[in-house]
Amino acid sequence: MVIDYEPMFSIGIPTYNRIDLLKQTIQSILDQTWKDYEVIIANDYIDKPLLYKDIGFVDKRLKIINNINNLGEAANLNFILSQARGKYFTWQFDDDIYAPTFFESIFKMFNKKKQLNCIYTNYGFIYGKDYPKISEEINVNEKIYSGEEFVQKSLIGKISVAGCCGVFNRNSLIDIGGIEKLSNTPIAIHSEFLLLINCLSFKTVGYLDSPLFYSRDYEGTYSGSTKDFESYKIAGINLLDRGIQSHFIYSNNDLQKFIICLINTIYEFFLMRLYAVKGIKYSDHIDDLNSRIIKVLRKSEICKDEELILTIKQKVFSKTWIKVRIKAILKWHIPPILGMMIKKVRANVRSLN
């Protein structure tokens, strides 16, 4: 009887017509100091099949799947998870880059702390489409949190994580349902935040406070260029609804603090898109979001307390959001060359953290 080999890590890459950047992502995986893994590349660009000759690598650890129908990002992420065989699983996007010691560092922590449900790392930024030079000499600072501590610190920004790019015990990820779709957009808006929130169910989460992978910023990305604030409104409301449900099931911590952190996150992403659009009455759209938030809170059995709703109105709705307005103006309404310079500075600073 032939027994299929089960790699230590499964790395899932959803891709859509970005071959040049995809090749860099794959290169950063093949350059890893840790070699025991499989890479599952699921091509959702059905107009053109992705071939091994297109990516330019011949390696038995690479598997390309060309989807027959366009699945959309969320369904494609879950499809990849269903195809994985590794003990540990992670997603990586087709334009981001791993540091060479990413998986070696992850394995060492899993090996020392075998009870961990998942491990996240800090990350840096790169700007543009060139392949960056990343040192193998990265000092790793290991921390361990309960699921509740991890989620709280992530939501308030005490630690930096990219929601879909944690490395999970594969069974633990399957148990929390993988990725949930929160909007009808091609990308899975806010699904990474719900994945983080669902980590409330985990007993222990590892964190490596070192930039072990790099998120790429460049002109033309969907998430970076879309002004579709309505979709961010819908996804935000669904995130709040599902987030409250998860909190009710898995956590005994301060609900009020959790909700305020979550609403602040929803607001920032929504307003960044809203303020990009000229010639509309911003207050009408903000009032609509506020009313939908209150509706979600009131329908929940754990949010019947009017004092809680009043506190949220005072602490969240009454904010002037000056910081977000400034960020939106800088992002959308300054000359492109100046915006590019700001992004490069941001990437350089973040790559040093």
C-alpha positions in Angstrom: 0.0 0.0 0.0 1.4 3.4 -1.0 1.1 6.1 1.7 1.1 9.7 0.6 3.8 11.7 2.1 2.5 14.4 4.5 4.7 17.5 4.5 5.3 19.6 7.6 3.8 22.7 6.0 1.2 23.4 3.4 1.5 26.9 1.8 -1.6 28.0 -0.1 -1.3 30.7 -2.8 -4.5 32.0 -4.4 -3.6 33.8 -7.6 -5.3 35.9 -10.3 -3.3 37.0 -13.3 -0.2 38.3 -11.5 2.5 35.9 -12.9 5.5 38.2 -12.4 4.8 38.9 -8.8 3.7 35.3 -8.2 7.1 34.1 -9.4 8.7 36.3 -6.7 6.4 34.8 -4.0 7.4 31.3 -5.1 11.1 32.3 -5.2 10.9 33.4 -1.6 9.4 30.0 -0.7 12.0 28.0 -2.6 14.7 30.2 -0.9 13.6 29.1 2.6 16.1 27.6 5.0 13.4 25.1 5.9 12.6 22.7 3.0 9.8 20.4 4.1 6.6 21.8 2.6 4.2 21.7 -0.3 3.0 24.7 -2.2 -0.6 24.7 -3.6 -1.2 27.4 -6.2 -4.9 27.8 -7.1 -5.4 30.0 -10.2 -8.7 31.8 -10.2 -8.1 33.6 -13.5 -10.1 31.2 -15.7 -9.4 33.1 -19.0 -5.8 31.7 -19.0 -4.6 28.5 -17.4 -1.4 28.8 -15.3 1.3 26.4 -16.5 4.6 25.4 -14.8 6.5 27.0 -17.7 4.8 30.3 -16.9 6.2 30.3 -13.3 9.6 29.1 -14.5 10.2 26.6 -11.6 10.4 22.8 -11.7 10.0 21.5 -8.2 7.9 18.5 -7.1 6.7 20.5 -4.0 4.8 22.9 -6.3 1.2 22.0 -7.3 -0.8 24.2 -9.7 -4.6 23.9 -9.8 -6.5 25.8 -12.5 -10.0 26.4 -11.2 -12.7 25.6 -13.7 -15.0 28.4 -12.5 -14.0 31.6 -10.8 -14.4 31.0 -7.1 -13.6 34.5 -5.7 -11.0 35.0 -3.1 -12.8 33.6 0.0 -13.9 30.4 -1.7 -10.5 30.0 -3.3 -8.8 30.3 0.0 -11.0 27.6 1.5 -10.6 25.4 -1.6 -6.8 25.5 -1.1 -7.2 24.5 2.5 -9.3 21.5 1.5 -6.4 20.3 -0.8 -3.7 20.6 1.9 -1.9 17.7 3.5 0.6 19.3 5.8 0.5 19.3 9.6 0.6 23.1 9.6 -1.1 25.3 7.1 -0.8 29.0 5.9 -2.0 31.2 3.1 0.3 33.5 1.3 -0.8 36.0 -1.3 0.6 36.1 -4.8 2.5 39.4 -4.4 4.0 39.1 -0.9 7.4 37.8 0.1 8.7 35.6 2.9 12.0 36.2 4.8 14.3 33.2 4.2 14.0 32.0 7.8 10.2 32.3 8.1 9.3 28.6 8.2 12.4 27.6 10.2 11.5 30.1 12.9 7.9 28.9 12.9 8.8 25.2 13.1 11.2 25.9 16.0 8.4 27.5 18.0 5.9 24.8 17.2 8.4 22.2 18.2 9.1 23.8 21.6 5.4 24.6 22.3 3.5 21.7 20.8 0.2 22.9 22.2 0.0 26.0 20.1 -3.0 26.3 17.8 -1.3 28.8 15.5 1.7 31.2 15.2 1.6 34.7 13.7 4.5 36.9 12.9 5.1 40.6 12.6 5.6 41.9 9.1 7.2 44.6 7.1 6.3 46.5 3.9 7.9 46.6 0.5 6.9 49.2 -2.1 7.0 48.5 -5.8 7.5 45.4 -7.9 11.1 44.6 -7.5 12.3 41.5 -5.5 13.8 42.8 -2.2 16.9 41.6 -0.5 16.1 40.3 2.9 18.7 39.1 5.4 18.6 35.7 7.0 19.9 37.3 10.2 16.6 38.3 11.8 16.4 38.2 15.6 13.2 36.4 16.7 11.4 37.4 19.8 8.9 34.7 20.8 5.7 35.4 22.8 2.8 33.2 23.8 -0.8 34.5 24.4 -4.1 33.0 25.1 -6.6 33.3 22.3 -8.3 36.1 24.1 -5.1 38.0 24.7 -4.0 37.6 21.1 -7.3 38.9 19.7 -7.4 41.8 22.0 -3.9 42.9 21.3 -4.4 42.5 17.5 -7.6 44.6 17.4 -6.1 47.5 19.4 -2.9 47.4 17.4 -0.6 46.4 20.2 0.8 43.7 17.9 0.9 43.7 14.1 -0.4 40.7 12.3 -1.8 39.9 8.8 -5.0 37.9 9.4 -4.8 35.3 6.7 -1.0 34.7 7.0 -0.8 33.0 10.4 0.5 29.5 10.4 -2.1 27.2 11.8 -2.3 23.7 13.1 -4.4 22.6 10.1 -7.0 20.8 12.1 -7.4 23.9 14.3 -8.0 26.1 11.2 -10.6 23.6 9.9 -12.3 23.5 13.3 -12.9 27.3 13.2 -14.3 27.1 9.7 -11.5 28.6 7.6 -12.4 31.8 5.8 -15.9 33.3 5.9 -17.1 35.6 3.1 -18.6 38.9 4.3 -19.3 40.7 1.1 -20.0 40.1 -2.6 -16.7 41.7 -3.8 -13.9 39.8 -5.6 -11.7 40.1 -2.6 -12.6 38.9 0.9 -13.2 42.2 2.6 -12.7 42.0 6.4 -12.6 38.1 6.3 -9.0 38.3 7.8 -10.4 40.2 10.8 -13.1 37.6 11.4 -10.4 34.9 11.2 -8.4 36.7 13.9 -11.6 37.0 16.0 -12.2 33.3 15.7 -8.8 32.7 17.3 -10.7 33.5 20.5 -11.4 29.7 20.5 -7.7 28.8 20.7 -6.0 28.1 24.0 -2.6 29.3 23.0 -1.3 31.4 20.1 2.3 32.0 19.4 3.7 35.3 18.1 7.1 36.1 16.6 7.7 39.8 17.0 10.0 40.0 14.0 9.3 41.0 10.3 9.4 37.5 8.8 7.4 38.3 5.8 6.7 41.4 3.7 3.4 42.8 2.4 3.8 44.5 -0.9 2.4 47.9 -1.6 2.2 49.1 -5.2 -0.1 51.0 -7.6 -3.1 49.1 -8.9 -4.0 46.7 -6.1 -7.7 46.2 -5.6 -7.7 46.8 -1.9 -5.4 49.8 -2.3 -7.3 51.5 -5.2 -11.0 50.7 -4.6 -13.3 53.5 -3.5 -16.2 51.1 -3.0 -17.2 52.3 0.5 -20.6 50.6 0.2 -19.0 47.2 0.0 -16.8 48.1 3.0 -20.0 49.2 4.9 -21.7 45.8 4.2 -18.6 43.8 5.1 -18.1 45.8 8.2 -21.7 45.2 9.4 -21.4 41.5 8.7 -18.0 41.5 10.6 -19.6 43.1 13.6 -22.5 40.6 13.6 -20.3 37.6 13.3 -17.7 39.0 15.6 -20.2 39.4 18.4 -21.4 35.8 17.9 -17.8 34.5 18.2 -17.2 36.6 21.3 -20.3 35.3 22.9 -19.3 31.7 22.2 -15.6 31.8 23.1 -14.9 34.7 25.5 -15.8 36.0 28.9 -13.8 39.2 28.6 -15.0 42.8 28.4 -17.6 42.8 25.6 -17.8 46.6 25.5 -14.1 47.0 24.8 -14.2 44.3 22.2 -17.1 46.0 20.3 -15.5 49.4 20.5 -12.2 48.1 19.0 -14.1 46.3 16.3 -16.3 49.3 15.3 -13.2 51.5 15.2 -11.6 49.1 12.8 -14.8 49.0 10.6 -15.0 52.8 10.7 -11.4 53.4 9.6 -11.6 51.1 6.5 -15.0 52.5 5.6 -14.1 56.2 6.0 -10.8 55.8 4.1 -13.0 54.8 1.0 -15.8 57.2 1.7 -13.5 60.3 1.9 -12.0 59.2 -1.5 -15.2 60.1 -3.3 -16.0 63.7 -4.1 -19.4 65.4 -4.5 -21.3 63.3 -1.9 -22.7 64.2 1.5 -20.5 62.2 3.8 -22.7 62.7 6.9 -25.6 60.8 5.2 -23.4 57.7 4.6 -21.9 57.9 8.1 -25.4 58.1 9.7 -26.5 55.1 7.7 -23.5 53.1 8.9 -24.3 54.2 12.5 -27.9 53.1 12.3 -26.9 49.7 10.9 -24.4 49.3 13.7 -27.1 50.0 16.3 -29.4 47.6 14.6 -26.8 44.8 14.9 -26.2 45.6 18.5 -29.9 45.6 19.4 -30.7 42.3 17.7 -28.0 40.5 19.7 -29.1 39.0 22.9 -25.9 40.1 24.6 -26.2 43.7 23.6 -29.7 44.6 25.0 -28.1 46.9 27.5 -28.9 50.5 26.5 -26.1 51.8 28.6 -23.7 49.8 26.5 -25.2 51.3 23.3 -25.0 54.8 24.8 -21.3 54.3 25.6 -20.6 53.2 22.1 -22.4 56.2 20.7 -20.3 58.5 22.9 -16.9 56.8 22.4 -17.2 56.0 18.7 -19.9 57.9 16.9 -19.0 61.2 18.5 -15.4 61.1 17.2 -14.5 63.6 14.6 -12.1 61.1 12.9 -9.6 63.8 12.0 -6.8 61.3 11.8 -8.7 59.2 9.2 -9.6 62.3 7.2 -6.0 63.3 7.0 -4.9 59.8 6.0 -7.7 59.7 3.3 -6.6 63.1 1.9 -3.0 62.0 1.8 -4.0 58.8 0.1 -6.5 60.0 -2.5 -6.0 63.8 -3.1 -2.3 64.5 -3.3 -0.2 64.4 -6.5 0.6 60.7 -7.3 4.4 61.2 -7.2 4.1 62.6 -3.7 1.9 59.7 -2.7 4.5 57.3 -4.1 7.2 59.0 -2.1 5.2 58.7 1.2 4.5 55.0 0.5 8.2 54.3 -0.1 9.1 56.0 3.1 6.5 54.0 5.0 7.7 50.8 3.5 11.4 51.6 4.4 10.5 52.5 8.0 8.3 49.4 8.4 11.0 47.1 7.0 13.3 48.2 9.8 10.8 47.4 12.6 
